[in-house]
Amino acid sequence: MTVLSGLRGQTFASLRTTNFRRYITGQTISQAGKWMQTIAQSWLVLELSGSATAIGAVMALQTVPMLLVAPYGGVVADRVDKRRLMIALQTLMGVQALVLGILTVTGTVHLWHVYVLALVLGLNQCFETPTRQSFLLEMVGADQLRNAVSLQSVLTSTARMVGPAIAGLVIAAGGVGLCFLLNAASFVAVVISLLTLDVSQLNPSPPTTRARGQLREGLAYVRQSSELTVPLTMMALVGCFALEFPVVLPVIADQTLDAGPGAYGFITAAMGAGSVMSGLAVATWGRTGTRPLVLTATAFGAALLVAAVAPNLWVMLVVMACVGACSVAFNSTTNSTLQLAAAPDKRGRVMALFGMAFIGSTAVGGPITGWVCEQWGGRAGLLLGAVACLIAAAIGALRPRDRTRPPT
């Protein structure tokens, strides 16, 4: 019992910080609402247009801004009080969901409304993502950062499983508009959690004085440090080609395995279960640095290789649980490694580049992966991801030296 108690204490160590406990409670509610909106939005676009291409266009409007605007979002995150900026950004995201909900329930929504609001959400994320990522360190400190990042990954994976299921029930009971309104309400919990944080217990990074050339300065800073360029390059490769599961898995379920949409749900759930278990394991035993990144990228690539040759659904479910586990381990390790390696006054800009590699890369990798799947099938899409992971691992392995502590 003593060993189990010790493991529990280690696994959930960052939750001993009152501020983080309060913050993640609000995030838990918001993440479930986010996935409800994602499912409802796709359903709404399909009802309005009858076109899968229109769904892809909406997703592009939410991700392309991350490629173009995110670096400036990192500059802003370094200049201002991150907690106050997050309150403003989360409020705007709630308003976006509220407007979409009102338009939908009143029957006045048009496709162009969804396009515009998706773009607004995408632009908001360019500022919200680097601010939220870098704010974790201010709440929990360097010693508990890896644990906090891993628990946040567990939260996201759990929401990915629970949110769509709730969305299905809500859509059946009250329509897609209700999903948007519930998501808008979920942001109230986030804003309250941020407003009620104990500011005296935070360790804010000194705001960077506004000056010209800070975007170029941040990019130059990253280029000069292999501690940053290598993880970012690895994340960009993996994000571009290995994390395109919304593109690959429907093809695998419907065409490769000939198992129908139900199989897609089972495969997604299996990945989610593996992600949760992996997140808890990384929170307990994980490490930061290039060596752990190489190991997790290699494991991720190997799991995708096995998935590419899985003969039936049952084997695929087991393997995709391993794929989900490896993806969360790699993403969490990359996030923590970058934050600990970045100078405090440039952390927002570094995490903006992480957001570009993790989220924005979908705008590039999604169409390429879709074309590969269309030409050679879903297994080729998985194989493409496996090759990307193994190339990323090779890039990390060629780095001559490895430091895991932030520069002084």
Salt bridges, closest charged atoms under 4 A:
ASP78 OD2 - ARG349 NE 2.70
GLU128 OE2 - ARG132 NE 2.63
GLU138 OE2 - LYS82 NZ 3.34
GLU217 OE1 - ARG349 NH1 3.23
GLU227 OE1 - ARG403 NH1 3.54
ASP345 OD2 - LYS346 NZ 3.34
ASP402 OD1 - ARG399 NH1 3.53
